[in-house]
Amino acid sequence: MQSRLDLVRQRFNEWLIDGLLITSPANRRWLSGFTGSAGMLLITHDKALLATDSRYWEQAAREAPDFQIHQIRSEPDAQLNFLKQGGVTRIGFEAKHVTVADHARLLGYDDYSFTALTATLEPFRAIKSAAELELIRKAAQITDDTVTQFPQFARPGVTERALAWMLEKTMREAGADRPGFDIIVASGPNSALPHHHPGDRPLEPGDSIVVDLGAEVNGYRSDLTRTFYLGDTVDDTFWNIYQIVHDAQLAAIEGIRAGVTGKHIDSLARDLITNAGHGEHFGHGTGHSLGLEIHESPSFGAKADNAVIGAGTVMTVEPGIYVPGYGGVRIEDLVLVTDEGSEYLSHAPQSPLISV
């Protein structure tokens, strides 16, 4: 973790700080290796401190050997006492991960000057290391193998909720620690809801079925969506929408390479869908990065900033069309951005037909 600490310290002069307070779980884990659910870090030019409560003292010492462990006890000024250990007064904090109450508490520490930072470790986390990529590849492989079995599970009368459990069970049995997020199984008209929560609706012949799932392995996530059609023959409306989404995804993936902007990649998919007459039916972004969190920066979106995507970033590519009252189609794959283009990390077949 020392190299990561050095990367962060190199930004202190730019941020006009002498110490950085980290409270977000993902940033805390990425920088220290500590996986506990409670704690905070304080990084200075020459110190790396980790504060946590008694549940995690032994775990923190084992997982974060580069950090000095500060034991939080039942004390009214635990955070202030922790900050004093750093020996600095100009401290940056994560603006996106501090509540109004926490911010007010910081401002009450008269001897300190605090700087709100909108992005601290996220730009560093975007470029994945070889070890991180290995975990994401493993998670993606488990996800591929799981969704490939979905046609065996999907029979008329089986509910969305039951199918989601079958998928989760299959992933866990294949080595996933847990799902990387709540699995989506959306059938029939529910498939027009991009983030539908699986319910008690049973599958019926003629259903479009959107399945969005991902495994988590040692903290790192994968993300994959396949859309199926339950029936012996596919109706023309579904097939037309499916082909548009397929072509939009391919156009976006073909445009990906290091140095392009997320807004540009989004436009490649969005323009194709809009020109096909379905612009109003594609409301979300074309993709996002992932890693320790399922949604990380950067993103592929119409409102994405002008920052370029770097080699080593892992991105989802997931255009969709959602027609209210009918259903929807989304196709999502995971790719690794390279200098020359991109590499698929997900390999599950895109075969929508499930015969009944």
C-alpha positions as CSV (number, residue, x, y, z in Angstrom):
1,M,0.0,0.0,0.0
2,Q,3.0,2.3,0.3
3,S,3.0,3.2,-3.4
4,R,-0.6,4.3,-3.0
5,L,0.2,6.4,0.0
6,D,3.0,8.1,-2.0
7,L,0.6,8.8,-4.9
8,V,-1.8,10.6,-2.5
9,R,0.9,12.5,-0.7
10,Q,2.1,13.9,-4.0
11,R,-1.2,15.8,-4.3
12,F,-1.0,17.6,-0.9
13,N,0.7,20.7,-2.3
14,E,-2.0,21.0,-5.1
15,W,-4.7,20.6,-2.5
16,L,-3.0,23.0,0.0
17,I,-3.2,20.5,2.8
18,D,-0.8,18.7,5.1
19,G,-3.2,15.8,6.0
20,L,-6.1,13.9,4.4
21,L,-9.0,12.5,6.3
22,I,-10.6,9.5,4.6
23,T,-14.0,8.3,5.7
24,S,-15.6,6.5,2.7
25,P,-15.4,2.7,3.0
26,A,-14.1,2.1,-0.6
27,N,-11.4,4.7,-0.4
28,R,-10.5,3.5,3.1
29,R,-10.1,-0.1,1.9
30,W,-8.2,0.8,-1.3
31,L,-5.6,2.9,0.6
32,S,-5.2,0.7,3.6
33,G,-6.5,-2.8,2.9
34,F,-8.7,-2.6,5.9
35,T,-12.1,-4.3,5.2
36,G,-14.0,-3.5,8.4
37,S,-17.2,-1.6,8.3
38,A,-16.2,1.3,10.6
39,G,-13.1,3.4,10.6
40,M,-11.3,6.4,9.2
41,L,-7.8,7.2,7.9
42,L,-5.6,10.2,8.4
43,I,-2.7,10.5,6.0
44,T,0.1,13.1,6.6
45,H,3.4,13.6,4.9
46,D,5.0,11.1,7.3
47,K,2.2,9.3,9.0
48,A,-0.5,6.8,8.1
49,L,-3.1,6.4,10.8
50,L,-6.2,4.2,11.0
51,A,-8.9,4.7,13.7
52,T,-11.5,2.0,14.4
53,D,-13.4,0.6,17.4
54,S,-12.8,-2.5,19.5
55,R,-14.6,-4.8,17.0
56,Y,-11.8,-4.3,14.5
57,W,-8.6,-3.6,16.4
58,E,-7.0,-7.0,15.7
59,Q,-8.4,-7.2,12.2
60,A,-7.0,-3.7,11.4
61,A,-3.6,-4.5,12.6
62,R,-3.5,-7.6,10.4
63,E,-5.0,-6.1,7.3
64,A,-3.3,-2.7,7.4
65,P,0.3,-3.3,8.5
66,D,1.5,0.0,7.0
67,F,-0.8,2.0,9.3
68,Q,-0.6,2.9,13.0
69,I,-3.8,1.7,14.6
70,H,-5.6,4.3,16.8
71,Q,-8.1,2.6,19.1
72,I,-11.5,4.4,19.3
73,R,-13.1,4.0,22.7
74,S,-16.3,5.4,24.2
75,E,-15.2,9.0,24.2
76,P,-17.1,12.2,23.3
77,D,-14.3,13.7,21.2
78,A,-13.0,10.5,19.4
79,Q,-12.5,12.2,16.1
80,L,-10.7,15.2,17.5
81,N,-8.4,13.0,19.5
82,F,-7.6,11.0,16.4
83,L,-6.8,14.2,14.4
84,K,-4.4,15.3,17.1
85,Q,-2.3,12.2,16.4
86,G,-1.5,13.5,13.0
87,G,0.2,16.6,14.2
88,V,-1.1,18.8,11.3
89,T,-3.7,21.4,11.1
90,R,-4.5,21.9,7.4
91,I,-6.6,18.8,6.6
92,G,-8.6,17.9,3.5
93,F,-11.8,15.8,3.7
94,E,-14.0,13.9,1.3
95,A,-16.8,16.3,0.5
96,K,-19.0,13.6,-1.0
97,H,-18.7,11.4,2.0
98,V,-19.3,13.7,4.9
99,T,-22.8,14.4,6.4
100,V,-24.0,17.8,7.4
101,A,-23.6,16.9,11.0
102,D,-20.0,15.7,10.5
103,H,-19.2,18.8,8.6
104,A,-20.5,21.0,11.4
105,R,-18.4,19.0,13.9
106,L,-15.3,19.6,11.8
107,L,-15.9,23.3,11.7
108,G,-16.1,23.3,15.4
109,Y,-12.5,22.3,15.8
110,D,-11.0,25.8,16.2
111,D,-7.4,24.9,15.8
112,Y,-7.8,23.3,12.4
113,S,-8.4,24.4,8.9
114,F,-10.4,22.0,6.7
115,T,-10.6,21.8,2.9
116,A,-13.5,20.1,1.1
117,L,-12.2,17.9,-1.7
118,T,-14.7,16.7,-4.3
119,A,-12.4,14.0,-5.6
120,T,-9.6,12.5,-3.6
121,L,-8.7,8.8,-4.3
122,E,-11.3,8.2,-7.1
123,P,-9.0,9.3,-10.0
124,F,-6.3,6.9,-8.6
125,R,-8.8,4.1,-8.2
126,A,-10.0,4.4,-11.8
127,I,-6.8,2.8,-13.2
128,K,-6.8,-0.8,-12.0
129,S,-3.6,-2.7,-10.9
130,A,-2.8,-6.2,-12.1
131,A,-4.1,-7.6,-8.8
132,E,-7.3,-5.7,-9.1
133,L,-7.8,-6.9,-12.7
134,E,-7.3,-10.5,-11.7
135,L,-10.1,-10.2,-9.1
136,I,-12.5,-8.4,-11.6
137,R,-11.7,-11.1,-14.2
138,K,-12.6,-13.8,-11.7
139,A,-15.8,-12.1,-10.8
140,A,-16.7,-11.6,-14.5
141,Q,-16.0,-15.3,-15.2
142,I,-18.3,-16.4,-12.4
143,T,-21.0,-14.0,-13.7
144,D,-20.6,-15.3,-17.2
145,D,-21.0,-18.9,-16.1
146,T,-24.0,-18.0,-14.0
147,V,-26.0,-16.2,-16.6
148,T,-25.2,-18.9,-19.2
149,Q,-27.4,-21.2,-17.0
150,F,-30.3,-18.8,-16.9
151,P,-32.2,-20.5,-19.8
152,Q,-32.3,-23.7,-17.8
153,F,-34.0,-21.8,-14.9
154,A,-36.4,-19.7,-16.9
155,R,-39.6,-21.7,-17.4
156,P,-43.2,-20.4,-17.6
157,G,-44.6,-20.0,-14.1
158,V,-41.3,-19.4,-12.3
159,T,-41.3,-16.0,-10.6
160,E,-38.8,-13.2,-10.9
161,R,-37.9,-13.5,-7.2
162,A,-37.2,-17.3,-7.5
163,L,-35.0,-16.7,-10.6
164,A,-33.0,-14.0,-8.7
165,W,-32.4,-16.5,-5.9
166,M,-31.3,-19.2,-8.3
167,L,-28.8,-16.8,-9.9
168,E,-27.4,-15.7,-6.5
169,K,-27.1,-19.3,-5.3
170,T,-25.3,-20.3,-8.5
171,M,-22.8,-17.4,-8.2
172,R,-22.1,-18.2,-4.6
173,E,-21.6,-21.9,-5.3
174,A,-19.1,-20.9,-8.1
175,G,-17.0,-18.9,-5.7
176,A,-18.6,-15.5,-5.4
177,D,-18.5,-13.9,-1.9
178,R,-21.8,-12.4,-2.6
179,P,-23.7,-10.6,-5.4
180,G,-22.0,-7.3,-6.3
181,F,-25.4,-5.6,-6.2
182,D,-29.1,-6.6,-6.0
183,I,-29.8,-8.9,-8.9
184,I,-32.3,-7.6,-11.4
185,V,-34.8,-10.0,-13.1
186,A,-37.4,-8.0,-14.9
187,S,-40.0,-9.8,-17.0
188,G,-42.7,-8.8,-19.5
189,P,-43.8,-5.1,-18.9
190,N,-41.5,-5.0,-15.9
191,S,-38.5,-5.2,-18.3
192,A,-39.3,-1.5,-19.2
193,L,-38.1,-0.6,-15.7
194,P,-34.3,-0.3,-15.8
195,H,-33.8,-1.0,-12.1
196,H,-36.8,-3.2,-11.4
197,H,-36.7,-5.2,-8.1
198,P,-37.6,-8.9,-8.7
199,G,-41.2,-9.6,-7.5
200,D,-43.8,-12.4,-7.7
201,R,-44.6,-12.0,-11.3
202,P,-44.4,-15.5,-13.0
203,L,-42.8,-15.8,-16.4
204,E,-45.1,-16.1,-19.4
205,P,-44.4,-17.1,-23.0
206,G,-43.7,-14.0,-25.0
207,D,-41.9,-12.2,-22.2
208,S,-38.9,-10.1,-22.6
209,I,-36.6,-10.8,-19.6
210,V,-33.8,-8.4,-18.5
211,V,-31.3,-10.1,-16.3
212,D,-28.6,-7.8,-14.7
213,L,-26.2,-9.4,-12.3
214,G,-22.6,-9.4,-11.0
215,A,-20.4,-11.3,-8.7
216,E,-18.2,-9.9,-5.9
217,V,-14.8,-11.5,-5.3
218,N,-12.6,-10.1,-2.5
219,G,-14.4,-6.8,-2.7
220,Y,-14.3,-6.4,-6.5
221,R,-17.4,-6.4,-8.6
222,S,-18.5,-7.5,-12.1
223,D,-21.6,-6.3,-14.0
224,L,-23.4,-8.0,-16.9
225,T,-26.8,-7.7,-18.5
226,R,-28.4,-10.1,-20.9
227,T,-32.0,-9.9,-22.3
228,F,-33.9,-13.0,-23.2
229,Y,-37.2,-13.8,-24.9
230,L,-39.3,-16.7,-23.6
231,G,-40.8,-18.4,-26.6
232,D,-40.2,-20.6,-29.6
233,T,-40.2,-17.6,-32.0
234,V,-39.3,-14.0,-31.3
235,D,-41.9,-11.3,-32.2
236,D,-40.8,-8.6,-34.6
237,T,-41.1,-5.7,-32.1
238,F,-38.7,-7.4,-29.6
239,W,-36.2,-8.4,-32.4
240,N,-36.2,-4.9,-33.8
241,I,-35.4,-3.4,-30.4
242,Y,-32.8,-6.0,-29.6
243,Q,-30.9,-5.4,-32.8
244,I,-30.9,-1.6,-32.3
245,V,-29.5,-2.1,-28.7
246,H,-27.0,-4.7,-30.0
247,D,-25.7,-2.4,-32.7
248,A,-25.6,0.6,-30.3
249,Q,-23.5,-1.4,-27.9
250,L,-21.1,-2.5,-30.6
251,A,-20.7,1.1,-31.9
252,A,-19.8,2.3,-28.4
253,I,-17.3,-0.6,-27.8
254,E,-15.6,0.0,-31.2
255,G,-15.1,3.6,-30.2
256,I,-13.4,2.9,-26.9
257,R,-9.7,3.6,-26.4
258,A,-7.6,5.5,-24.0
259,G,-7.8,9.2,-24.5
260,V,-11.5,9.5,-25.5
261,T,-14.1,11.2,-23.3
262,G,-17.1,9.4,-21.7
263,K,-19.4,11.9,-23.4
264,H,-18.1,10.8,-26.8
265,I,-18.6,7.1,-26.2
266,D,-22.1,7.8,-24.9
267,S,-22.9,9.7,-28.1
268,L,-21.9,6.7,-30.3
269,A,-24.6,4.6,-28.7
270,R,-27.2,7.3,-28.1
271,D,-27.1,8.7,-31.6
272,L,-27.7,5.3,-33.1
273,I,-30.7,4.7,-30.8
274,T,-32.1,8.2,-31.4
275,N,-31.8,7.8,-35.1
276,A,-33.7,4.5,-34.9
277,G,-36.6,6.4,-33.3
278,H,-36.1,5.4,-29.7
279,G,-34.2,8.3,-28.2
280,E,-36.9,8.9,-25.6
281,H,-36.7,5.3,-24.5
282,F,-33.0,5.5,-23.5
283,G,-32.7,7.6,-20.4
284,H,-29.6,6.4,-18.5
285,G,-25.9,6.6,-19.3
286,T,-24.2,4.1,-21.6
287,G,-21.8,2.8,-18.9
288,H,-19.7,3.3,-15.8
289,S,-16.5,2.2,-14.2
290,L,-16.5,-0.3,-11.4
291,G,-14.2,-2.0,-8.9
292,L,-14.6,-1.9,-5.1
293,E,-17.9,-0.1,-5.9
294,I,-20.4,-1.1,-8.5
295,H,-20.6,2.5,-9.8
296,E,-17.3,4.4,-10.0
297,S,-16.0,7.2,-12.0
298,P,-15.5,7.8,-14.9
299,S,-18.8,7.2,-16.7
300,F,-20.1,7.1,-20.3
301,G,-22.9,9.6,-20.2
302,A,-24.4,12.6,-22.0
303,K,-23.6,14.7,-19.0
304,A,-20.2,13.2,-18.3
305,D,-17.4,15.7,-17.9
306,N,-14.6,16.2,-20.5
307,A,-12.1,14.1,-18.6
308,V,-10.5,11.4,-20.8
309,I,-10.7,7.7,-20.1
310,G,-7.3,6.2,-19.2
311,A,-5.8,2.9,-20.1
312,G,-6.4,0.4,-17.4
313,T,-10.0,1.6,-16.6
314,V,-12.7,-1.1,-16.5
315,M,-16.0,0.1,-17.9
316,T,-19.5,-1.3,-18.5
317,V,-21.2,-0.7,-21.8
318,E,-24.9,-1.0,-21.4
319,P,-27.3,0.8,-23.7
320,G,-30.9,0.0,-23.4
321,I,-34.4,0.7,-24.9
322,Y,-37.4,0.7,-22.5
323,V,-40.9,1.0,-23.9
324,P,-43.6,1.6,-21.2
325,G,-46.3,-1.0,-21.3
326,Y,-44.3,-3.3,-23.6
327,G,-40.9,-4.1,-22.1
328,G,-37.3,-3.4,-22.6
329,V,-33.9,-4.6,-23.8
330,R,-30.5,-3.9,-22.2
331,I,-27.2,-5.6,-23.2
332,E,-24.2,-5.0,-21.0
333,D,-20.6,-6.1,-21.1
334,L,-17.5,-5.4,-19.2
335,V,-14.4,-4.0,-21.0
336,L,-10.9,-3.0,-20.1
337,V,-9.8,0.2,-21.8
338,T,-6.4,-0.1,-23.6
339,D,-4.3,2.3,-25.6
340,E,-5.3,0.5,-28.8
341,G,-9.0,0.0,-28.0
342,S,-10.6,-2.3,-25.4
343,E,-10.6,-5.9,-24.2
344,Y,-13.8,-7.8,-23.4
345,L,-13.8,-9.0,-19.8
346,S,-17.2,-10.6,-20.1
347,H,-17.8,-13.4,-22.6
348,A,-21.4,-14.7,-22.0
349,P,-23.2,-15.4,-25.3
350,Q,-25.8,-12.9,-26.5
351,S,-28.4,-15.5,-27.4
352,P,-31.8,-14.2,-26.4
353,L,-34.2,-17.0,-27.4
354,I,-35.3,-19.4,-24.7
355,S,-37.5,-22.1,-26.2
356,V,-40.6,-23.3,-24.3
